[in-house]
Amino acid sequence: MLLNLVILGVVIYVLAPQLDVFHRSLSALSDAKLDWVMLAVVAVGGMYLAATSVYIALARHRLRYRRTLLVQMASLFASKLLPAGIGPIGINYEYLRKSRHTQVQAGSVVAMNNLVGFVANGILLALVLIFARPSHIRLSWLVNGDRLEWVIAGVVLTSLLVVIIPRVRRTVAKILVQAAGNARLYRAHPLRVVVALIAAAVLLLCHTLCLYASAHAVGMNLGYTQALVALSVEVVGATVTPTPGGLGGAEATLTAVLVALGFASGISLAVALMFRLITYWLALFIGAGAFAYVQRARYI
């Protein structure tokens, strides 16, 4: 009972100042196309399923799919209340510990989950930079060039983000250090890592589909390739913003990158608000129920 009261207090403290953003997000729905909104919601469901599949593949002991799915929904709820993924890491670690994993095993699974997500994102983004035509990305602040120049530009931009932003630099360093140890633990089970990478890639593709559908819901003709690039930048913006779930920073970053892609600022803001309404606020409300359930069922 006390824990529930503490959680309620955190929710009120964190979300009360953000109610204006919530109302602005709701207003973006007024003229939205319902079929595209529903597609975006379905894509979020696909993200939950893919996130569950990653943990199922990486787990050192058998996990029940339905139970793990509920825990992933609960962890995404926690990610909306705490910055930089602290909530999901803690919840998944506790869930693994209660699923017969030792401290070392639970830590390795959580770390490997972060690693495969990082690698899958990097692979998909690299494929886009290599094979997509520059006209499909249409960054107004980059000069169109051949594929090699796009790859170099992507590497330079990523490197600058890692070097300049301390939080990103620490996160990348931590992932690389943990990767060396986890590689030894999974050396005897390479298929698990392959399946986890595929699931992580599906998660990213579903996340991108959600942004793509959100854009079309409010009338922006955003390409899927553009959505993937914009989402990659938005994730960085949300990560470095020291607010729960990257509130404020995620919306500002996504709006800015859509403007850089050549779209008007007004519709770019509408897309950012629509996307965050579905991925943040909807996930928050759904995840709250899942969090209460897994807590009551003692999954965590």
C-alpha positions in Angstrom: 0.0 0.0 0.0 2.8 2.4 0.9 4.6 1.6 -2.4 1.5 2.3 -4.3 1.1 5.7 -2.6 4.7 6.5 -3.4 4.2 5.6 -7.0 1.1 7.8 -7.1 3.0 10.7 -5.6 5.8 10.3 -8.3 3.2 10.2 -11.1 1.5 13.4 -9.8 4.9 15.2 -9.2 6.3 14.2 -12.7 3.2 14.5 -14.9 1.4 17.5 -13.4 3.8 20.1 -15.0 3.4 18.3 -18.3 -0.4 18.4 -18.6 -0.1 21.3 -21.1 1.9 19.1 -23.4 -0.7 16.4 -23.0 -3.5 18.8 -24.0 -1.6 20.0 -27.0 -1.1 16.4 -28.0 -4.8 15.7 -27.7 -5.6 18.7 -29.9 -3.5 17.2 -32.7 -6.1 14.5 -32.8 -8.9 16.8 -33.8 -8.2 16.6 -37.6 -6.2 13.4 -37.6 -7.0 10.5 -39.9 -8.3 7.7 -37.8 -7.0 4.8 -40.0 -3.4 6.2 -39.7 -3.8 6.7 -36.0 -5.0 3.1 -35.6 -1.9 1.9 -37.6 0.3 3.9 -35.2 -1.3 2.2 -32.2 -0.9 -1.2 -33.8 2.8 -0.4 -34.4 3.2 0.3 -30.7 1.7 -3.1 -29.9 4.3 -4.6 -32.3 7.0 -2.8 -30.2 5.7 -4.6 -27.0 5.8 -8.0 -28.7 9.2 -7.4 -30.2 10.7 -6.2 -26.9 9.3 -9.3 -25.2 10.9 -11.5 -27.9 14.3 -10.0 -27.3 14.2 -10.9 -23.6 12.8 -14.4 -24.4 15.7 -15.0 -26.8 18.4 -13.7 -24.4 17.1 -15.2 -21.1 19.4 -17.8 -19.5 16.3 -19.6 -18.2 12.9 -20.1 -19.8 10.5 -17.2 -19.5 6.8 -17.3 -20.0 5.8 -15.1 -23.0 2.6 -13.6 -21.5 4.3 -12.8 -18.2 7.3 -11.3 -19.9 5.0 -9.2 -22.2 3.2 -7.8 -19.1 6.6 -6.9 -17.6 7.7 -5.1 -20.7 4.5 -3.1 -20.7 5.2 -2.3 -17.0 8.8 -1.3 -17.8 7.8 1.1 -20.5 5.4 2.7 -17.9 8.4 3.1 -15.6 10.4 4.6 -18.5 7.9 7.4 -18.7 8.5 8.4 -15.0 12.3 8.1 -14.9 14.9 9.5 -17.2 17.3 7.5 -19.5 15.9 4.1 -19.2 16.5 3.7 -15.4 13.1 2.3 -14.8 13.1 -0.5 -17.4 16.5 -1.7 -16.4 15.5 -2.0 -12.8 12.1 -3.7 -13.5 13.6 -6.2 -16.0 16.5 -7.0 -13.6 14.1 -7.8 -10.8 11.9 -9.8 -13.1 14.8 -11.9 -14.2 16.0 -12.4 -10.6 12.6 -13.8 -9.8 12.8 -16.0 -12.8 15.7 -18.1 -11.5 18.5 -15.9 -12.8 21.5 -15.1 -10.7 22.6 -11.5 -10.2 25.3 -12.0 -12.9 22.9 -13.7 -15.3 20.2 -11.0 -14.8 22.7 -8.2 -15.3 24.1 -9.9 -18.5 20.7 -10.3 -20.0 19.7 -6.7 -19.3 23.1 -5.4 -20.7 22.8 -7.6 -23.7 19.3 -6.4 -24.4 20.7 -2.8 -24.5 23.6 -3.9 -26.7 21.5 -5.7 -29.4 19.2 -2.7 -29.5 22.1 -0.4 -30.1 23.6 -2.7 -32.8 20.2 -3.2 -34.5 19.7 0.5 -34.7 23.2 1.1 -36.0 22.8 -1.6 -38.7 19.4 -0.3 -39.9 20.6 3.3 -40.0 23.8 2.3 -41.9 21.7 0.4 -44.5 19.6 3.5 -44.9 22.6 5.7 -45.4 24.2 3.3 -47.9 21.2 2.3 -50.0 18.6 5.1 -49.7 18.8 7.9 -52.3 19.7 11.2 -50.8 16.4 12.7 -52.2 14.5 10.3 -49.9 16.2 11.9 -46.8 16.4 15.5 -48.1 18.4 17.0 -45.2 18.5 20.7 -46.1 21.7 21.2 -44.0 23.7 18.6 -45.9 24.8 18.7 -49.5 23.6 15.8 -51.6 26.4 13.4 -52.4 27.1 9.8 -53.3 26.6 6.9 -50.8 30.1 7.0 -49.4 29.6 10.7 -48.4 26.4 9.8 -46.7 28.1 7.1 -44.7 30.9 9.4 -43.7 28.4 12.1 -42.7 26.5 9.6 -40.6 29.6 8.3 -38.9 30.9 11.9 -38.2 27.5 13.0 -36.8 27.3 10.0 -34.5 30.9 10.4 -33.4 30.2 14.1 -32.5 27.2 13.2 -30.5 29.2 10.6 -28.6 32.1 13.0 -27.9 30.2 16.2 -27.2 27.3 14.9 -25.0 28.6 13.4 -21.7 25.5 11.2 -21.1 25.7 9.6 -24.6 29.5 9.1 -24.1 29.0 7.4 -20.8 26.2 5.2 -22.2 28.2 4.1 -25.2 31.3 3.4 -23.1 29.2 1.3 -20.6 27.7 -0.7 -23.5 31.1 -1.4 -25.0 32.6 -2.5 -21.7 29.6 -4.8 -21.0 29.7 -6.2 -24.5 33.1 -7.8 -24.0 31.9 -9.7 -21.0 28.5 -10.7 -22.5 30.1 -11.9 -25.7 31.8 -14.7 -23.6 28.6 -15.6 -21.9 26.7 -16.0 -25.2 29.5 -17.5 -27.2 28.0 -20.9 -26.8 24.5 -19.6 -27.9 25.1 -17.5 -31.0 21.6 -18.3 -32.3 20.0 -16.6 -29.3 21.9 -13.4 -30.1 20.8 -13.6 -33.8 17.2 -14.0 -32.9 17.4 -11.1 -30.4 19.0 -8.9 -33.1 16.2 -9.7 -35.4 13.6 -9.0 -32.7 15.4 -5.7 -31.9 15.3 -4.7 -35.5 11.6 -5.5 -35.7 11.1 -3.3 -32.6 12.9 -0.4 -34.3 10.9 -0.9 -37.5 7.6 -0.9 -35.6 8.8 2.3 -33.8 9.5 3.9 -37.1 6.2 2.7 -38.5 4.5 4.5 -35.6 6.2 7.8 -36.5 5.5 7.2 -40.2 1.8 6.6 -39.5 1.6 9.6 -37.0 2.9 11.9 -39.7 0.4 10.7 -42.3 -2.4 11.0 -39.7 -1.9 14.8 -39.6 -1.2 15.1 -43.3 2.6 15.1 -43.6 3.9 13.0 -46.5 6.9 11.6 -44.5 8.8 8.8 -46.2 9.6 5.7 -44.2 13.4 6.2 -44.7 13.0 9.8 -43.4 11.0 8.5 -40.4 13.9 6.1 -39.5 16.4 8.9 -39.7 14.2 11.3 -37.7 13.5 8.7 -35.1 17.2 7.9 -34.6 17.9 11.6 -33.8 14.7 11.9 -31.6 15.9 9.0 -29.4 19.2 10.8 -28.8 17.3 13.9 -27.9 15.0 12.0 -25.5 18.0 10.3 -23.9 20.0 13.4 -23.2 17.0 15.3 -21.8 17.0 14.9 -18.0 13.2 14.6 -17.7 11.0 11.5 -17.4 10.8 9.8 -20.7 12.6 12.8 -22.3 9.5 15.0 -22.0 10.1 18.3 -23.8 13.4 17.3 -25.3 12.0 14.5 -27.5 9.2 16.8 -28.9 11.7 19.6 -29.6 14.2 17.3 -31.2 11.7 15.6 -33.4 10.2 18.9 -34.5 13.6 20.3 -35.3 14.7 17.3 -37.3 11.5 17.2 -39.3 12.0 20.9 -40.1 15.6 20.0 -41.2 14.1 17.4 -43.5 12.3 20.1 -45.3 8.8 20.2 -43.7 7.0 23.3 -42.3 7.4 23.9 -38.6 3.7 23.9 -37.8 3.0 20.5 -39.2 6.3 19.2 -37.8 5.2 20.1 -34.3 1.8 18.5 -34.9 3.6 15.3 -35.9 5.8 15.4 -32.8 2.8 15.8 -30.5 0.8 13.1 -32.3 3.8 10.7 -32.1 4.4 11.4 -28.4 0.7 11.1 -27.6 0.8 7.5 -28.9 4.2 6.5 -27.7 4.3 8.3 -24.4 0.9 9.1 -23.1 -0.9 6.0 -24.4 2.0 3.8 -23.3 1.9 5.5 -19.9 -1.8 4.7 -19.3 -1.6 1.1 -20.6 1.6 0.5 -18.7 0.1 1.7 -15.5 -2.4 -1.1 -15.5 0.3 -3.6 -16.4 2.6 -2.3 -13.6 -0.1 -2.7 -11.0 -0.8 -6.2 -12.2 2.8 -7.5 -12.3 3.4 -5.9 -8.8 0.3 -7.6 -7.4 1.3 -10.9 -9.1 4.8 -10.6 -7.6 6.5 -10.9 -11.0 8.8 -8.1 -9.9 
